[in-house]
Amino acid sequence: MNKTCLALPLTYIVFALSAVQSSATEQFSIVNEDFFGQGNTAVQPVLARHSPVSVLTAKPAPEGLEAEMEAVQANLASLFADRRGTSLFRALPRGVAKGAVAKLMQLIASAEAGGAQYDAVQHAATVKPRKRPTAMTLGEIYDWIARTPGQQHAIGRYQFIPATLKRLANHVGAKRGDVFSPKLQDRLAHQLLEEAGLSAMMANDMSRKDFMHNLSKIWAGLPTSSGKSYYHGLAGNRAVLSWAKFDAEMARIFPG
């Protein structure tokens, strides 16, 4: 064999290596396809799955009611990710809208928190917090959740579940040292209402019935049009209002 055939030019070798590297990146990328379109909203690259999917192994989803609710609520949140309540009163005079939202929050609380209201803790939690929720900081609540795995942790007037509570707190800029006060609980609940489509419903971009169904996906005590909770049977959940009652109350709060 002629040895001169093995003496390939350096530029050719560099080109060949680049081609191999390019081929490899077509199979796996460290950022997903939408990363570069996210602008300043992207905090860090997200690993994306390409073929073969076995390159990455997804974390197993936690089991139980809270895991189901977290998945549903996160999906709802993605539909209204940019809403922070700034358009809350765009469809009605401010005083009227504010009163309507307060009545809606009271309706939700009646189905979720009972007489305990802002100090409510999920009745199935076997280890309760050492203090009333309104006397706790967010950090103390997070620590209670971490110390008591395997039980339910819904807390407060609106029965926030752990992942949703942390997501909402981060969204509104609440810190670990902030007290879980009625004012903060209402603020977090306002964001949940927005994620369910409150402003869209008030602007007639969403039907009241669709909004009600979204609310039932967030709060297990509210019924779907079937009359049952969206989470019926999970950890003993059931709707505490009939659909007829829910519909009548919503029509009274948001007429027209």
C-alpha positions as CSV (number, residue, x, y, z in Angstrom):
1,M,0.0,0.0,0.0
2,N,1.2,3.5,-0.8
3,K,1.9,5.2,2.5
4,T,1.2,8.6,1.0
5,C,-2.5,7.7,0.9
6,L,-2.6,7.9,4.8
7,A,-1.2,11.4,4.9
8,L,-4.5,13.3,4.8
9,P,-4.4,17.1,5.0
10,L,-5.0,18.6,8.5
11,T,-7.9,20.6,7.2
12,Y,-9.7,17.5,6.0
13,I,-9.3,15.8,9.4
14,V,-10.7,18.9,11.2
15,F,-13.7,18.9,8.8
16,A,-14.3,15.2,9.4
17,L,-14.3,15.6,13.1
18,S,-16.7,18.6,12.9
19,A,-19.1,16.5,10.8
20,V,-19.1,13.7,13.4
21,Q,-19.7,16.2,16.1
22,S,-22.6,17.8,14.1
23,S,-24.1,14.4,13.6
24,A,-24.0,13.6,17.3
25,T,-25.8,16.9,18.2
26,E,-28.7,15.9,15.9
27,Q,-29.4,13.0,18.3
28,F,-29.2,14.9,21.6
29,S,-29.3,18.5,22.5
30,I,-28.7,20.1,25.9
31,V,-31.5,22.7,25.3
32,N,-35.0,22.1,23.9
33,E,-36.3,23.4,20.7
34,D,-38.0,26.4,22.3
35,F,-35.2,27.5,24.5
36,F,-33.8,30.2,22.2
37,G,-37.2,31.7,21.7
38,Q,-37.8,32.2,25.4
39,G,-35.7,35.4,25.7
40,N,-35.0,36.4,29.3
41,T,-37.7,34.2,30.7
42,A,-35.5,31.1,30.5
43,V,-33.5,30.6,33.7
44,Q,-31.4,27.7,32.6
45,P,-31.2,25.2,29.7
46,V,-33.6,22.3,29.8
47,L,-32.5,18.9,28.8
48,A,-34.5,17.8,25.8
49,R,-35.3,14.2,24.7
50,H,-34.4,13.2,21.2
51,S,-34.0,9.7,19.7
52,P,-33.1,7.5,21.3
53,V,-35.3,8.5,24.3
54,S,-33.3,6.2,26.5
55,V,-30.6,8.8,26.7
56,L,-32.5,10.4,29.6
57,T,-34.6,8.7,32.2
58,A,-37.6,10.6,33.5
59,K,-38.1,10.8,37.3
60,P,-41.0,8.6,38.4
61,A,-44.1,10.7,39.2
62,P,-45.1,10.7,42.8
63,E,-48.3,8.8,43.6
64,G,-51.5,9.9,45.2
65,L,-54.0,12.8,45.1
66,E,-51.5,15.6,45.5
67,A,-49.5,14.4,42.6
68,E,-52.6,14.2,40.4
69,M,-53.7,17.7,41.4
70,E,-50.2,19.1,40.9
71,A,-50.1,17.8,37.4
72,V,-53.5,19.2,36.5
73,Q,-52.8,22.6,38.1
74,A,-49.4,22.9,36.4
75,N,-51.1,22.2,33.1
76,L,-53.7,24.9,33.7
77,A,-51.0,27.3,34.8
78,S,-49.2,26.9,31.5
79,L,-52.3,28.1,29.6
80,F,-52.3,31.5,31.5
81,A,-48.6,31.6,32.4
82,D,-48.3,35.4,31.8
83,R,-51.3,36.4,33.8
84,R,-50.6,38.0,37.2
85,G,-54.0,39.5,38.0
86,T,-53.1,42.8,36.3
87,S,-56.2,42.5,34.0
88,L,-58.4,41.2,36.8
89,F,-60.8,44.1,36.6
90,R,-60.8,44.9,32.9
91,A,-64.3,43.5,32.1
92,L,-66.3,45.2,35.0
93,P,-66.1,48.4,37.0
94,R,-63.3,47.9,39.6
95,G,-65.6,47.9,42.6
96,V,-68.1,45.4,41.1
97,A,-65.3,43.1,39.9
98,K,-63.5,43.2,43.3
99,G,-66.7,42.3,45.1
100,A,-67.4,39.5,42.6
101,V,-64.0,38.0,43.1
102,A,-64.3,38.2,46.9
103,K,-67.6,36.3,46.7
104,L,-66.1,33.7,44.5
105,M,-63.2,33.2,46.9
106,Q,-65.7,32.8,49.8
107,L,-67.6,30.2,47.8
108,I,-64.4,28.3,47.2
109,A,-63.4,28.6,50.8
110,S,-66.8,27.2,51.9
111,A,-66.2,24.1,49.9
112,E,-62.5,23.7,50.9
113,A,-61.8,25.1,54.4
114,G,-65.0,25.0,56.4
115,G,-65.0,27.0,59.6
116,A,-61.2,27.0,60.0
117,Q,-60.9,29.3,56.9
118,Y,-57.3,30.7,56.7
119,D,-56.1,28.2,59.4
120,A,-57.4,25.1,57.8
121,V,-55.2,22.0,57.5
122,Q,-56.2,19.0,55.4
123,H,-58.1,16.7,57.8
124,A,-56.3,13.6,56.5
125,A,-52.9,15.0,57.6
126,T,-51.9,12.8,60.5
127,V,-49.1,15.1,61.7
128,K,-50.4,18.7,61.9
129,P,-48.2,21.8,62.0
130,R,-47.2,22.9,65.5
131,K,-48.7,26.4,64.9
132,R,-51.7,27.8,63.3
133,P,-51.1,28.3,59.5
134,T,-51.6,32.0,59.7
135,A,-48.8,32.2,62.4
136,M,-46.4,30.3,60.2
137,T,-43.9,31.5,57.7
138,L,-43.7,29.9,54.2
139,G,-40.4,28.4,55.3
140,E,-42.0,26.8,58.3
141,I,-44.7,25.3,56.1
142,Y,-42.1,24.0,53.7
143,D,-40.2,22.4,56.6
144,W,-43.4,20.8,58.0
145,I,-44.0,19.3,54.5
146,A,-40.5,18.0,54.3
147,R,-40.7,16.4,57.8
148,T,-44.0,14.6,57.1
149,P,-43.7,12.7,53.8
150,G,-46.4,10.3,52.9
151,Q,-49.4,12.3,54.1
152,Q,-51.5,15.1,52.6
153,H,-50.4,18.7,53.2
154,A,-53.2,20.9,51.8
155,I,-53.2,24.1,53.9
156,G,-54.9,27.4,54.3
157,R,-58.3,28.8,53.2
158,Y,-57.7,27.6,49.7
159,Q,-56.1,24.3,50.6
160,F,-52.8,24.9,48.7
161,I,-50.9,21.7,48.0
162,P,-47.1,21.7,48.3
163,A,-45.9,22.1,44.7
164,T,-48.6,24.6,43.8
165,L,-47.9,26.6,47.0
166,K,-44.2,26.9,46.1
167,R,-44.9,27.7,42.5
168,L,-47.4,30.4,43.4
169,A,-45.1,31.9,46.1
170,N,-42.2,32.1,43.6
171,H,-44.5,33.6,41.0
172,V,-45.6,36.5,43.2
173,G,-42.2,36.9,44.8
174,A,-43.0,35.7,48.3
175,K,-40.0,34.6,50.4
176,R,-39.5,31.9,53.0
177,G,-39.7,34.4,55.8
178,D,-43.1,35.8,54.7
179,V,-46.0,35.0,57.0
180,F,-48.8,32.8,55.6
181,S,-51.2,35.6,56.4
182,P,-54.8,35.9,55.1
183,K,-53.5,38.7,52.8
184,L,-50.8,36.4,51.3
185,Q,-53.3,33.5,51.0
186,D,-55.7,35.7,49.1
187,R,-52.9,36.9,46.8
188,L,-51.9,33.4,45.9
189,A,-55.5,32.4,45.4
190,H,-56.0,35.3,43.0
191,Q,-53.2,33.9,40.8
192,L,-54.9,30.5,40.8
193,L,-58.1,32.1,39.7
194,E,-56.2,33.8,36.9
195,E,-54.7,30.4,35.9
196,A,-58.3,29.0,35.7
197,G,-59.2,31.8,33.3
198,L,-60.9,34.4,35.5
199,S,-60.0,37.4,33.3
200,A,-60.8,35.5,30.1
201,M,-64.2,34.6,31.5
202,M,-64.9,38.2,32.6
203,A,-63.9,39.4,29.1
204,N,-66.2,36.9,27.5
205,D,-63.3,35.0,26.0
206,M,-64.2,31.9,28.0
207,S,-67.6,30.6,29.0
208,R,-68.6,30.6,32.6
209,K,-69.1,26.8,32.4
210,D,-65.6,26.3,31.1
211,F,-64.3,28.5,33.9
212,M,-66.2,26.5,36.4
213,H,-64.7,23.2,35.1
214,N,-61.3,24.8,35.4
215,L,-62.0,25.7,39.0
216,S,-63.1,22.1,39.7
217,K,-59.7,20.9,38.5
218,I,-58.0,23.1,41.1
219,W,-60.4,22.6,44.1
220,A,-61.6,19.1,44.7
221,G,-64.6,20.2,46.7
222,L,-66.1,21.9,43.7
223,P,-68.2,19.7,41.3
224,T,-67.9,19.1,37.5
225,S,-71.1,19.1,35.5
226,S,-71.4,15.4,36.3
227,G,-72.0,16.5,39.9
228,K,-68.9,14.7,41.1
229,S,-65.5,16.1,42.0
230,Y,-62.9,16.0,39.3
231,Y,-60.9,14.0,41.8
232,H,-63.8,11.8,43.0
233,G,-62.7,8.8,44.8
234,L,-59.0,9.8,45.2
235,A,-58.2,9.8,48.9
236,G,-61.9,10.0,49.6
237,N,-62.5,13.2,47.8
238,R,-66.0,14.3,46.8
239,A,-67.8,17.5,45.8
240,V,-69.5,19.3,48.6
241,L,-71.7,21.3,46.3
242,S,-74.1,20.1,43.7
243,W,-73.6,21.3,40.1
244,A,-77.0,23.1,40.3
245,K,-75.9,24.9,43.4
246,F,-72.5,25.8,42.0
247,D,-74.0,27.0,38.8
248,A,-76.6,29.1,40.6
249,E,-74.0,30.7,42.8
250,M,-71.7,31.5,39.9
251,A,-74.6,33.0,37.9
252,R,-75.4,35.2,40.9
253,I,-71.8,36.3,41.3
254,F,-71.1,36.8,37.6
255,P,-74.5,37.6,36.0
256,G,-74.9,37.8,32.2
